[in-house]
Amino acid sequence: MKVTVKYFSWIRVKLNKSQDLFEIEEKLNFKDLKLFLIKKDNFFSEIFSDDSIKFFINFKEIENETIDIVDGDELGILPPVTGG
Amino acid sequence: MIKITNKDFSLDDLYSNIKSHKNGAVSIFLGTVREDLFNEKESIEAIFLECYEDLAIKQLDKIRTEAIHKWNLNNCIIVHRVGKIPLGDKIVFIMTSSPHREESIRSNEFIIDQLKTKAAFWKFSQYGDDSKIVEAKEKDLEKNLKWKDVIKN
């Protein structure tokens, strides 16, 4: 399955890209996806341990890490917002 | 009406969208790019606004709907710019209309306080070739929290 991960603000700057498209073979939930991403780049461990960062699947904030990830899902990784 | 745009906008054009004989009051908030009051070494030339547009539209729609219901507004317009915005230019525009002034004023303040902490936009200050991320402010979170009890009632 394919999962898009979108980066914003300082995370986008640090990674020097605004998104990634990952091909994943096995079925997984958000907790598994976090481990998958950390394996790809240890920088994600910094992201996932930062309490100020919010995670959205298909524009809905993740409240339960056991939520299943399915083909075509979009994960948004959002640092604290500063608009207005 | 909710709009996210990389272009400047006309206040008169937006007012024509909200003008109605049912309005006794129209309140406007206009956020603009100001110089950095705490940085005496460098001068801001512009800011850059980044946005997660699909999510921001949903978040703004939720805030707008909440304000319309709570204060029985006749109408509400929210416009937010993205991209590079020069010093002095418009960033965000909120216009609320109601039969009486209290509702339009209170709801307008509510919307900007919510937008500041709940909508997926990020600012960068631009100093020549250099760009710095604008950090989220604690006082914006505090302003947001003060509405918790108002919205419950």
gemmi code that builds the backbone of each chain (N, CA, C; Angstrom):
import gemmi

chains = {
    "A": [
        ("MET", (0.838, -1.205, 0.000), (0.000, 0.000, 0.000), (0.872, 1.254, 0.000)),
        ("LYS", (0.246, 2.366, -0.397), (0.992, 3.627, -0.460), (0.497, 4.579, 0.632)),
        ("VAL", (1.444, 5.201, 1.334), (1.116, 6.168, 2.384), (1.922, 7.450, 2.139)),
        ("THR", (1.199, 8.567, 2.097), (1.863, 9.863, 1.922), (2.090, 10.481, 3.303)),
        ("VAL", (3.288, 11.010, 3.516), (3.579, 11.712, 4.770), (3.947, 13.154, 4.424)),
        ("LYS", (3.228, 14.094, 5.026), (3.451, 15.517, 4.720), (4.123, 16.227, 5.885)),
        ("TYR", (5.101, 17.079, 5.548), (5.898, 17.783, 6.561), (5.666, 19.283, 6.454)),
        ("PHE", (5.681, 19.951, 7.600), (5.450, 21.395, 7.634), (6.429, 22.088, 8.583)),
        ("SER", (6.558, 23.418, 8.347), (7.339, 24.298, 9.218), (8.783, 23.789, 9.390)),
        ("TRP", (9.261, 23.734, 10.642), (10.681, 23.401, 10.853), (10.991, 21.957, 10.439)),
        ("ILE", (9.988, 21.092, 10.443), (10.228, 19.698, 10.041), (10.491, 19.643, 8.532)),
        ("ARG", (9.696, 20.393, 7.781), (9.908, 20.466, 6.316), (11.294, 21.040, 6.011)),
        ("VAL", (11.662, 22.090, 6.776), (12.968, 22.733, 6.545), (14.090, 21.739, 6.855)),
        ("LYS", (13.971, 21.041, 7.986), (15.028, 20.116, 8.396), (15.172, 18.941, 7.422)),
        ("LEU", (14.035, 18.439, 6.935), (14.080, 17.304, 6.002), (14.333, 17.763, 4.565)),
        ("ASN", (14.162, 19.071, 4.343), (14.347, 19.651, 3.008), (13.408, 19.047, 1.961)),
        ("LYS", (12.207, 18.715, 2.390), (11.173, 18.219, 1.470), (9.820, 18.387, 2.154)),
        ("SER", (8.775, 18.482, 1.342), (7.461, 18.713, 1.927), (6.650, 17.430, 2.085)),
        ("GLN", (7.068, 16.367, 1.410), (6.333, 15.107, 1.574), (7.128, 13.905, 1.093)),
        ("ASP", (6.702, 12.727, 1.521), (7.255, 11.450, 1.061), (6.102, 10.536, 0.709)),
        ("LEU", (6.343, 9.664, -0.260), (5.364, 8.623, -0.562), (6.036, 7.283, -0.265)),
        ("PHE", (5.520, 6.571, 0.730), (6.124, 5.298, 1.113), (5.291, 4.128, 0.599)),
        ("GLU", (5.990, 3.123, 0.088), (5.355, 1.846, -0.294), (5.562, 0.906, 0.865)),
        ("ILE", (4.482, 0.407, 1.432), (4.582, -0.466, 2.602), (3.894, -1.793, 2.288)),
        ("GLU", (4.602, -2.885, 2.579), (4.072, -4.221, 2.233), (3.032, -4.712, 3.236)),
        ("GLU", (3.397, -4.607, 4.537), (2.546, -5.235, 5.555), (1.432, -4.300, 6.043)),
        ("LYS", (0.388, -4.931, 6.612), (-0.710, -4.196, 7.216), (-0.185, -3.576, 8.527)),
        ("LEU", (-0.548, -2.333, 8.792), (-0.062, -1.734, 10.037), (-1.025, -0.692, 10.603)),
        ("ASN", (-0.782, -0.359, 11.881), (-1.525, 0.739, 12.498), (-0.570, 1.918, 12.683)),
        ("PHE", (-1.066, 3.005, 13.308), (-0.219, 4.203, 13.408), (1.032, 3.938, 14.246)),
        ("LYS", (0.885, 3.121, 15.290), (2.040, 2.799, 16.132), (3.125, 2.096, 15.303)),
        ("ASP", (2.698, 1.166, 14.445), (3.650, 0.466, 13.566), (4.272, 1.438, 12.565)),
        ("LEU", (3.436, 2.360, 12.061), (3.930, 3.322, 11.067), (5.038, 4.185, 11.676)),
        ("LYS", (4.875, 4.545, 12.955), (5.901, 5.332, 13.632), (7.234, 4.571, 13.632)),
        ("LEU", (7.174, 3.287, 13.958), (8.399, 2.464, 13.984), (9.002, 2.346, 12.587)),
        ("PHE", (8.120, 2.187, 11.597), (8.567, 2.109, 10.195), (9.339, 3.386, 9.815)),
        ("LEU", (8.776, 4.542, 10.206), (9.407, 5.823, 9.843), (10.734, 6.020, 10.591)),
        ("ILE", (10.766, 5.616, 11.852), (12.015, 5.752, 12.627), (13.123, 4.893, 12.005)),
        ("LYS", (12.726, 3.709, 11.499), (13.714, 2.838, 10.829), (14.257, 3.507, 9.574)),
        ("LYS", (13.387, 4.233, 8.882), (13.804, 4.931, 7.649), (14.766, 6.070, 7.967)),
        ("ASP", (14.451, 6.821, 9.052), (15.263, 7.986, 9.409), (15.099, 8.229, 10.908)),
        ("ASN", (16.193, 8.171, 11.628), (16.123, 8.303, 13.083), (15.617, 9.683, 13.527)),
        ("PHE", (15.612, 10.637, 12.611), (15.066, 11.970, 12.922), (13.613, 11.857, 13.388)),
        ("PHE", (12.896, 10.841, 12.889), (11.492, 10.681, 13.282), (11.346, 10.371, 14.780)),
        ("SER", (12.360, 9.792, 15.393), (12.250, 9.527, 16.843), (12.168, 10.849, 17.601)),
        ("GLU", (12.870, 11.875, 17.082), (12.787, 13.219, 17.682), (11.366, 13.773, 17.515)),
        ("ILE", (10.808, 13.565, 16.333), (9.456, 14.066, 16.053), (8.430, 13.386, 16.965)),
        ("PHE", (8.520, 12.067, 17.051), (7.505, 11.329, 17.818), (7.643, 11.490, 19.330)),
        ("SER", (8.775, 12.015, 19.784), (8.910, 12.240, 21.230), (8.620, 13.705, 21.597)),
        ("ASP", (8.256, 14.513, 20.601), (7.954, 15.932, 20.842), (6.437, 16.098, 21.068)),
        ("ASP", (6.067, 16.412, 22.304), (4.644, 16.503, 22.661), (3.908, 17.650, 21.966)),
        ("SER", (4.650, 18.622, 21.451), (3.978, 19.776, 20.823), (3.524, 19.458, 19.395)),
        ("ILE", (4.003, 18.352, 18.846), (3.675, 18.005, 17.456), (2.392, 17.175, 17.400)),
        ("LYS", (1.529, 17.532, 16.427), (0.270, 16.800, 16.264), (0.295, 15.997, 14.963)),
        ("PHE", (-0.446, 14.889, 14.978), (-0.469, 13.985, 13.828), (-1.903, 13.828, 13.327)),
        ("PHE", (-2.058, 13.957, 12.026), (-3.390, 13.869, 11.417), (-3.370, 12.785, 10.339)),
        ("ILE", (-4.410, 11.939, 10.348), (-4.589, 10.994, 9.248), (-5.801, 11.472, 8.458)),
        ("ASN", (-5.577, 11.730, 7.195), (-6.648, 12.220, 6.312), (-7.397, 13.392, 6.953)),
        ("PHE", (-6.621, 14.346, 7.506), (-7.120, 15.622, 8.058), (-7.873, 15.461, 9.381)),
        ("LYS", (-7.740, 14.310, 10.015), (-8.374, 14.090, 11.307), (-7.278, 13.778, 12.325)),
        ("GLU", (-7.298, 14.525, 13.446), (-6.236, 14.325, 14.433), (-6.278, 12.920, 15.018)),
        ("ILE", (-5.102, 12.306, 15.120), (-5.020, 10.940, 15.647), (-5.165, 10.975, 17.166)),
        ("GLU", (-6.117, 10.234, 17.674), (-6.323, 10.181, 19.122), (-5.957, 8.814, 19.676)),
        ("ASN", (-5.935, 7.823, 18.799), (-5.641, 6.466, 19.234), (-4.594, 5.860, 18.285)),
        ("GLU", (-3.472, 5.463, 18.879), (-2.354, 4.975, 18.059), (-2.639, 3.642, 17.370)),
        ("THR", (-3.722, 2.999, 17.757), (-4.025, 1.703, 17.139), (-4.856, 1.863, 15.859)),
        ("ILE", (-5.098, 3.091, 15.474), (-5.872, 3.321, 14.246), (-5.150, 2.667, 13.045)),
        ("ASP", (-5.928, 1.930, 12.250), (-5.348, 1.238, 11.095), (-4.967, 2.232, 10.004)),
        ("ILE", (-3.846, 1.955, 9.368), (-3.415, 2.741, 8.217), (-3.784, 1.928, 6.979)),
        ("VAL", (-4.439, 2.590, 6.016), (-4.841, 1.860, 4.802), (-4.271, 2.540, 3.561)),
        ("ASP", (-4.363, 1.822, 2.454), (-3.803, 2.318, 1.194), (-4.371, 3.706, 0.852)),
        ("GLY", (-3.487, 4.627, 0.514), (-3.917, 5.968, 0.117), (-3.990, 6.958, 1.262)),
        ("ASP", (-3.725, 6.499, 2.483), (-3.801, 7.416, 3.633), (-2.737, 8.505, 3.544)),
        ("GLU", (-3.089, 9.654, 4.166), (-2.152, 10.782, 4.215), (-1.919, 11.148, 5.678)),
        ("LEU", (-0.659, 11.050, 6.079), (-0.285, 11.446, 7.441), (0.282, 12.862, 7.397)),
        ("GLY", (-0.314, 13.764, 8.167), (0.206, 15.129, 8.295), (0.912, 15.282, 9.622)),
        ("ILE", (2.147, 15.788, 9.591), (2.920, 15.986, 10.824), (3.017, 17.487, 11.067)),
        ("LEU", (2.356, 17.959, 12.148), (2.158, 19.400, 12.342), (2.792, 19.945, 13.620)),
        ("PRO", (3.829, 20.759, 13.484), (4.333, 21.504, 14.646), (3.294, 22.544, 15.072)),
        ("PRO", (3.465, 23.184, 16.249), (2.498, 24.207, 16.679), (2.293, 25.267, 15.595)),
        ("VAL", (1.033, 25.633, 15.387), (0.703, 26.551, 14.277), (0.945, 28.008, 14.691)),
        ("THR", (1.195, 28.861, 13.680), (1.520, 30.269, 13.960), (0.909, 31.203, 12.911)),
        ("GLY", (-0.313, 30.883, 12.477), (-0.937, 31.734, 11.457), (-1.568, 32.978, 12.058)),
        ("GLY", (-2.302, 33.683, 11.231), (-3.018, 34.868, 11.686), (-2.182, 36.125, 11.680)),
    ],
    "B": [
        ("MET", (-18.121, 32.366, 3.866), (-17.059, 32.320, 2.855), (-15.699, 32.151, 3.551)),
        ("ILE", (-14.972, 31.184, 3.074), (-13.602, 30.962, 3.556), (-12.694, 30.927, 2.340)),
        ("LYS", (-11.578, 31.630, 2.424), (-10.678, 31.661, 1.267), (-9.225, 31.669, 1.736)),
        ("ILE", (-8.424, 30.807, 1.122), (-6.977, 30.827, 1.333), (-6.368, 31.203, -0.010)),
        ("THR", (-5.572, 32.265, -0.024), (-5.121, 32.801, -1.310), (-3.676, 33.298, -1.241)),
        ("ASN", (-2.986, 33.228, -2.373), (-1.631, 33.796, -2.415), (-1.648, 35.208, -3.016)),
        ("LYS", (-2.844, 35.766, -3.165), (-2.972, 37.120, -3.733), (-3.530, 38.091, -2.686)),
        ("ASP", (-3.204, 39.376, -2.858), (-3.780, 40.411, -2.011), (-5.288, 40.500, -2.306)),
        ("PHE", (-6.028, 41.126, -1.388), (-7.477, 41.188, -1.596), (-7.985, 42.592, -1.278)),
        ("SER", (-9.161, 42.906, -1.825), (-9.759, 44.226, -1.649), (-10.788, 44.194, -0.523)),
        ("LEU", (-10.682, 45.113, 0.422), (-11.628, 45.165, 1.545), (-13.032, 45.514, 1.037)),
        ("ASP", (-13.104, 46.403, 0.050), (-14.419, 46.791, -0.499), (-15.121, 45.598, -1.151)),
        ("ASP", (-14.342, 44.811, -1.905), (-14.943, 43.631, -2.563), (-15.494, 42.662, -1.520)),
        ("LEU", (-14.738, 42.464, -0.440), (-15.189, 41.532, 0.599), (-16.429, 42.085, 1.313)),
        ("TYR", (-16.435, 43.396, 1.541), (-17.602, 43.982, 2.217), (-18.866, 43.814, 1.364)),
        ("SER", (-18.706, 43.897, 0.048), (-19.885, 43.761, -0.822), (-20.513, 42.374, -0.694)),
        ("ASN", (-19.703, 41.385, -0.247), (-20.226, 40.021, -0.055), (-21.061, 39.869, 1.214)),
        ("ILE", (-20.910, 40.807, 2.132), (-21.552, 40.645, 3.443), (-22.643, 41.695, 3.673)),
        ("LYS", (-22.644, 42.710, 2.803), (-23.588, 43.833, 2.955), (-25.031, 43.310, 2.916)),
        ("SER", (-25.845, 43.734, 3.894), (-27.227, 43.261, 3.956), (-28.063, 44.216, 4.808)),
        ("HIS", (-29.337, 44.317, 4.471), (-30.239, 45.149, 5.278), (-30.491, 44.534, 6.652)),
        ("LYS", (-30.124, 43.262, 6.819), (-30.308, 42.599, 8.122), (-29.188, 42.962, 9.099)),
        ("ASN", (-28.109, 43.536, 8.578), (-26.973, 43.874, 9.451), (-27.190, 45.202, 10.159)),
        ("GLY", (-26.925, 45.172, 11.493), (-26.848, 46.437, 12.216), (-25.403, 46.719, 12.580)),
        ("ALA", (-24.560, 45.687, 12.423), (-23.143, 45.836, 12.768), (-22.300, 44.906, 11.905)),
        ("VAL", (-21.167, 45.430, 11.480), (-20.176, 44.609, 10.775), (-18.834, 44.890, 11.439)),
        ("SER", (-18.175, 43.832, 11.932), (-16.863, 43.998, 12.572), (-15.783, 43.386, 11.704)),
        ("ILE", (-14.630, 44.057, 11.710), (-13.514, 43.608, 10.870), (-12.266, 43.452, 11.718)),
        ("PHE", (-11.573, 42.339, 11.519), (-10.202, 42.206, 12.029), (-9.302, 42.037, 10.819)),
        ("LEU", (-8.246, 42.836, 10.765), (-7.271, 42.725, 9.679), (-5.888, 42.584, 10.294)),
        ("GLY", (-5.285, 41.416, 10.113), (-3.912, 41.183, 10.592), (-2.938, 41.546, 9.491)),
        ("THR", (-1.879, 42.297, 9.849), (-0.909, 42.746, 8.840), (0.514, 42.413, 9.276)),
        ("VAL", (1.438, 42.491, 8.340), (2.842, 42.168, 8.629), (3.493, 43.378, 9.304)),
        ("ARG", (3.968, 43.180, 10.529), (4.661, 44.281, 11.211), (6.135, 43.952, 11.372)),
        ("GLU", (6.917, 45.005, 11.710), (8.336, 44.783, 11.955), (8.502, 43.989, 13.243)),
        ("ASP", (9.660, 43.343, 13.378), (9.934, 42.544, 14.572), (10.320, 43.488, 15.713)),
        ("LEU", (9.450, 43.581, 16.709), (9.671, 44.543, 17.795), (10.833, 44.132, 18.702)),
        ("PHE", (11.215, 42.852, 18.644), (12.229, 42.359, 19.570), (13.577, 42.100, 18.891)),
        ("ASN", (13.686, 42.468, 17.648), (14.943, 42.244, 16.941), (15.459, 43.585, 16.413)),
        ("GLU", (16.460, 44.120, 17.139), (16.989, 45.434, 16.734), (18.107, 45.305, 15.705)),
        ("LYS", (18.624, 44.078, 15.524), (19.764, 43.892, 14.613), (19.320, 43.794, 13.159)),
        ("GLU", (18.183, 43.138, 12.930), (17.728, 42.920, 11.550), (16.324, 43.476, 11.362)),
        ("SER", (16.006, 43.850, 10.131), (14.656, 44.337, 9.822), (13.936, 43.323, 8.946)),
        ("ILE", (12.708, 43.023, 9.318), (11.913, 42.096, 8.510), (11.582, 42.732, 7.164)),
        ("GLU", (11.785, 41.957, 6.087), (11.385, 42.450, 4.761), (9.991, 41.935, 4.408)),
        ("ALA", (9.710, 40.742, 4.896), (8.433, 40.095, 4.562), (8.244, 38.924, 5.514)),
        ("ILE", (7.072, 38.319, 5.438), (6.919, 37.018, 6.077), (6.519, 36.019, 4.998)),
        ("PHE", (6.781, 34.752, 5.298), (6.327, 33.686, 4.391), (5.333, 32.842, 5.172)),
        ("LEU", (4.151, 32.657, 4.594), (3.098, 31.875, 5.228), (2.963, 30.529, 4.533)),
        ("GLU", (3.125, 29.466, 5.306), (2.957, 28.097, 4.797), (1.628, 27.558, 5.319)),
        ("CYS", (1.020, 26.660, 4.564), (-0.314, 26.185, 4.945), (-0.511, 24.729, 4.523)),
        ("TYR", (-1.245, 23.984, 5.336), (-1.707, 22.640, 4.958), (-3.157, 22.871, 4.542)),
        ("GLU", (-3.346, 23.209, 3.266), (-4.592, 23.845, 2.828), (-5.848, 23.014, 3.082)),
        ("ASP", (-5.821, 21.741, 2.720), (-7.035, 20.920, 2.887), (-7.472, 20.856, 4.348)),
        ("LEU", (-6.488, 20.754, 5.242), (-6.808, 20.703, 6.671), (-7.239, 22.086, 7.167)),
        ("ALA", (-6.528, 23.129, 6.746), (-6.835, 24.489, 7.219), (-8.266, 24.890, 6.838)),
        ("ILE", (-8.696, 24.521, 5.643), (-10.070, 24.841, 5.212), (-11.072, 24.189, 6.168)),
        ("LYS", (-10.842, 22.931, 6.516), (-11.753, 22.228, 7.443), (-11.738, 22.904, 8.817)),
        ("GLN", (-10.546, 23.271, 9.284), (-10.441, 23.886, 10.611), (-11.127, 25.256, 10.644)),
        ("LEU", (-10.909, 26.054, 9.579), (-11.541, 27.378, 9.518), (-13.060, 27.250, 9.416)),
        ("ASP", (-13.503, 26.253, 8.672), (-14.942, 26.034, 8.525), (-15.577, 25.692, 9.884)),
        ("LYS", (-14.862, 24.882, 10.665), (-15.372, 24.497, 11.999), (-15.448, 25.730, 12.909)),
        ("ILE", (-14.403, 26.548, 12.898), (-14.373, 27.761, 13.733), (-15.497, 28.712, 13.305)),
        ("ARG", (-15.643, 28.889, 11.997), (-16.665, 29.808, 11.453), (-18.077, 29.344, 11.837)),
        ("THR", (-18.329, 28.043, 11.664), (-19.645, 27.485, 11.980), (-19.960, 27.659, 13.466)),
        ("GLU", (-18.957, 27.405, 14.307), (-19.139, 27.552, 15.751), (-19.507, 29.002, 16.101)),
        ("ALA", (-18.814, 29.956, 15.482), (-19.067, 31.382, 15.756), (-20.464, 31.788, 15.278)),
        ("ILE", (-20.846, 31.325, 14.101), (-22.172, 31.682, 13.554), (-23.277, 31.190, 14.482)),
        ("HIS", (-23.132, 29.957, 14.969), (-24.164, 29.390, 15.843), (-24.186, 30.057, 17.215)),
        ("LYS", (-23.002, 30.282, 17.778), (-22.932, 30.837, 19.136), (-23.489, 32.263, 19.191)),
        ("TRP", (-23.157, 33.072, 18.168), (-23.539, 34.489, 18.219), (-24.651, 34.844, 17.216)),
        ("ASN", (-25.264, 33.831, 16.613), (-26.345, 34.061, 15.636), (-25.974, 35.107, 14.579)),
        ("LEU", (-24.832, 34.898, 13.991), (-24.345, 35.880, 13.003), (-25.155, 35.810, 11.718)),
        ("ASN", (-25.242, 36.936, 11.047), (-25.846, 36.936, 9.707), (-24.883, 36.325, 8.690)),
        ("ASN", (-23.591, 36.645, 8.868), (-22.605, 36.129, 7.925), (-21.205, 36.253, 8.532)),
        ("CYS", (-20.267, 35.570, 7.903), (-18.881, 35.597, 8.381), (-17.950, 35.263, 7.209)),
        ("ILE", (-16.932, 36.091, 7.043), (-15.942, 35.858, 5.983), (-14.563, 35.725, 6.635)),
        ("ILE", (-13.843, 34.688, 6.232), (-12.457, 34.530, 6.704), (-11.558, 34.373, 5.473)),
        ("VAL", (-10.557, 35.239, 5.372), (-9.590, 35.142, 4.268), (-8.192, 35.092, 4.877)),
        ("HIS", (-7.385, 34.137, 4.445), (-6.007, 34.038, 4.945), (-5.068, 33.938, 3.752)),
        ("ARG", (-4.041, 34.797, 3.765), (-3.070, 34.728, 2.667), (-1.965, 33.726, 2.969)),
        ("VAL", (-1.348, 33.216, 1.909), (-0.189, 32.333, 2.024), (0.900, 32.839, 1.071)),
        ("GLY", (2.111, 32.294, 1.227), (3.226, 32.711, 0.374), (3.946, 33.901, 0.985)),
        ("LYS", (4.702, 34.620, 0.156), (5.507, 35.754, 0.636), (4.623, 36.996, 0.738)),
        ("ILE", (4.630, 37.641, 1.904), (3.800, 38.829, 2.129), (4.698, 39.950, 2.652)),
        ("PRO", (4.800, 41.057, 1.912), (5.707, 42.147, 2.312), (5.265, 42.864, 3.581)),
        ("LEU", (6.213, 43.533, 4.230), (5.961, 44.323, 5.426), (4.802, 45.298, 5.182)),
        ("GLY", (3.861, 45.327, 6.101), (2.722, 46.242, 5.987), (1.518, 45.657, 5.274)),
        ("ASP", (1.714, 44.554, 4.557), (0.599, 43.988, 3.776), (-0.351, 43.153, 4.646)),
        ("LYS", (-1.490, 42.854, 4.056), (-2.519, 42.088, 4.774), (-2.145, 40.598, 4.866)),
        ("ILE", (-2.441, 40.007, 6.031), (-2.241, 38.556, 6.203), (-3.592, 37.858, 6.323)),
        ("VAL", (-4.385, 38.326, 7.281), (-5.646, 37.629, 7.573), (-6.764, 38.652, 7.751)),
        ("PHE", (-7.937, 38.275, 7.295), (-9.095, 39.174, 7.337), (-10.294, 38.388, 7.868)),
        ("ILE", (-10.944, 38.961, 8.862), (-12.159, 38.334, 9.410), (-13.247, 39.399, 9.452)),
        ("MET", (-14.389, 39.108, 8.862), (-15.510, 40.044, 8.877), (-16.750, 39.299, 9.374)),
        ("THR", (-17.374, 39.854, 10.414), (-18.575, 39.221, 10.977), (-19.713, 40.235, 10.968)),
        ("SER", (-20.905, 39.765, 10.652), (-22.055, 40.677, 10.616), (-23.193, 40.109, 11.452)),
        ("SER", (-23.899, 41.028, 12.117), (-25.016, 40.626, 12.987), (-25.971, 41.804, 13.141)),
        ("PRO", (-27.163, 41.569, 13.699), (-28.101, 42.674, 13.885), (-27.589, 43.719, 14.886)),
        ("HIS", (-26.809, 43.269, 15.907), (-26.314, 44.191, 16.940), (-24.798, 44.036, 17.102)),
        ("ARG", (-24.146, 45.105, 17.630), (-22.680, 45.131, 17.595), (-21.998, 44.090, 18.482)),
        ("GLU", (-22.580, 43.790, 19.638), (-21.885, 42.905, 20.584), (-21.540, 41.556, 19.939)),
        ("GLU", (-22.498, 41.005, 19.211), (-22.297, 39.680, 18.608), (-21.190, 39.714, 17.542)),
        ("SER", (-21.191, 40.759, 16.733), (-20.174, 40.795, 15.662), (-18.784, 41.023, 16.252)),
        ("ILE", (-18.688, 41.856, 17.307), (-17.376, 42.141, 17.911), (-16.841, 40.913, 18.643)),
        ("ARG", (-17.669, 40.311, 19.496), (-17.234, 39.151, 20.303), (-16.856, 37.966, 19.406)),
        ("SER", (-17.691, 37.708, 18.404), (-17.425, 36.553, 17.533), (-16.148, 36.768, 16.723)),
        ("ASN", (-15.892, 38.013, 16.345), (-14.689, 38.301, 15.563), (-13.440, 38.010, 16.387)),
        ("GLU", (-13.464, 38.429, 17.643), (-12.325, 38.167, 18.535), (-12.160, 36.661, 18.764)),
        ("PHE", (-13.285, 35.971, 18.927), (-13.254, 34.517, 19.098), (-12.574, 33.838, 17.898)),
        ("ILE", (-12.961, 34.270, 16.705), (-12.435, 33.617, 15.494), (-10.925, 33.806, 15.380)),
        ("ILE", (-10.425, 35.021, 15.604), (-8.962, 35.212, 15.460), (-8.221, 34.472, 16.571)),
        ("ASP", (-8.773, 34.433, 17.778), (-8.111, 33.692, 18.866), (-8.059, 32.187, 18.568)),
        ("GLN", (-9.102, 31.661, 17.950), (-9.125, 30.234, 17.587), (-8.166, 29.960, 16.426)),
        ("LEU", (-8.246, 30.825, 15.425), (-7.417, 30.647, 14.226), (-5.927, 30.603, 14.582)),
        ("LYS", (-5.526, 31.467, 15.520), (-4.105, 31.580, 15.905), (-3.521, 30.268, 16.423)),
        ("THR", (-4.366, 29.421, 17.032), (-3.837, 28.207, 17.660), (-4.399, 26.911, 17.075)),
        ("LYS", (-5.365, 27.034, 16.150), (-6.013, 25.807, 15.673), (-5.986, 25.609, 14.160)),
        ("ALA", (-5.496, 26.561, 13.410), (-5.529, 26.419, 11.947), (-4.115, 26.205, 11.410)),
        ("ALA", (-4.004, 25.303, 10.437), (-2.702, 24.809, 9.977), (-1.966, 25.803, 9.066)),
        ("PHE", (-1.479, 26.874, 9.718), (-0.632, 27.865, 9.035), (0.653, 28.034, 9.853)),
        ("TRP", (1.753, 28.316, 9.152), (3.025, 28.558, 9.842), (3.709, 29.770, 9.216)),
        ("LYS", (4.252, 30.634, 10.102), (4.922, 31.861, 9.639), (6.435, 31.734, 9.695)),
        ("PHE", (7.085, 32.347, 8.712), (8.535, 32.507, 8.714), (8.821, 33.992, 8.511)),
        ("SER", (9.723, 34.554, 9.326), (10.141, 35.943, 9.111), (11.288, 35.944, 8.108)),
        ("GLN", (11.239, 36.862, 7.161), (12.299, 36.918, 6.152), (13.132, 38.180, 6.337)),
        ("TYR", (14.465, 37.949, 6.522), (15.427, 39.050, 6.657), (16.405, 38.914, 5.497)),
        ("GLY", (16.155, 39.593, 4.404), (17.014, 39.429, 3.226), (16.953, 37.991, 2.749)),
        ("ASP", (18.144, 37.324, 2.684), (18.164, 35.925, 2.238), (17.876, 34.959, 3.387)),
        ("ASP", (17.911, 35.471, 4.595), (17.736, 34.627, 5.770), (16.243, 34.499, 6.129)),
        ("SER", (15.866, 33.326, 6.630), (14.474, 33.093, 6.989), (14.420, 32.409, 8.353)),
        ("LYS", (13.582, 32.914, 9.253), (13.490, 32.316, 10.593), (12.059, 31.904, 10.890)),
        ("ILE", (11.921, 30.736, 11.502), (10.589, 30.252, 11.878), (10.043, 31.099, 13.023)),
        ("VAL", (8.799, 31.511, 12.915), (8.141, 32.236, 14.013), (7.607, 31.198, 14.997)),
        ("GLU", (8.024, 31.314, 16.251), (7.613, 30.347, 17.275), (6.178, 30.635, 17.747)),
        ("ALA", (5.473, 29.582, 18.120), (4.129, 29.755, 18.700), (4.246, 30.477, 20.037)),
        ("LYS", (3.254, 31.320, 20.332), (3.320, 32.122, 21.562), (2.364, 31.582, 22.623)),
        ("GLU", (2.868, 31.555, 23.864), (2.072, 31.078, 24.995), (0.808, 31.929, 25.168)),
        ("LYS", (0.951, 33.236, 24.939), (-0.199, 34.136, 25.156), (-1.340, 33.829, 24.174)),
        ("ASP", (-1.005, 33.305, 22.992), (-2.062, 32.926, 22.042), (-2.853, 31.729, 22.561)),
        ("LEU", (-2.128, 30.792, 23.197), (-2.815, 29.628, 23.797), (-3.721, 30.075, 24.937)),
        ("GLU", (-3.214, 31.022, 25.735), (-4.016, 31.523, 26.866), (-5.282, 32.215, 26.361)),
        ("LYS", (-5.137, 32.998, 25.280), (-6.300, 33.698, 24.708), (-7.318, 32.688, 24.189)),
        ("ASN", (-6.828, 31.620, 23.603), (-7.713, 30.580, 23.099), (-8.495, 29.928, 24.243)),
        ("LEU", (-7.779, 29.631, 25.325), (-8.408, 28.922, 26.451), (-9.512, 29.735, 27.119)),
        ("LYS", (-9.391, 31.068, 27.062), (-10.386, 31.903, 27.757), (-11.789, 31.742, 27.141)),
        ("TRP", (-11.856, 31.196, 25.917), (-13.152, 31.022, 25.251), (-13.846, 29.723, 25.628)),
        ("LYS", (-13.125, 28.847, 26.329), (-13.673, 27.515, 26.645), (-15.043, 27.606, 27.333)),
        ("ASP", (-15.113, 28.427, 28.375), (-16.371, 28.542, 29.132), (-17.441, 29.271, 28.327)),
        ("VAL", (-17.027, 30.232, 27.507), (-17.992, 30.997, 26.695), (-18.701, 30.060, 25.725)),
        ("ILE", (-17.939, 29.175, 25.109), (-18.501, 28.271, 24.104), (-19.391, 27.207, 24.733)),
        ("LYS", (-19.071, 26.798, 25.965), (-19.881, 25.793, 26.665), (-21.295, 26.307, 26.905)),
        ("ASN", (-21.399, 27.630, 27.224), (-22.699, 28.200, 27.624), (-23.579, 28.547, 26.421)),
    ],
}
model = gemmi.Model(1)
for chain_id, residues in chains.items():
    chain = gemmi.Chain(chain_id)
    for i, (resn, *xyz) in enumerate(residues, 1):
        res = gemmi.Residue()
        res.name, res.seqid = resn, gemmi.SeqId(i, " ")
        for name, pos in zip(("N", "CA", "C"), xyz):
            atom = gemmi.Atom()
            atom.name, atom.element = name, gemmi.Element(name[0])
            atom.pos, atom.b_iso = gemmi.Position(*pos), 0.0
            res.add_atom(atom)
        chain.add_residue(res)
    model.add_chain(chain)
structure = gemmi.Structure()
structure.add_model(model)
structure.setup_entities()
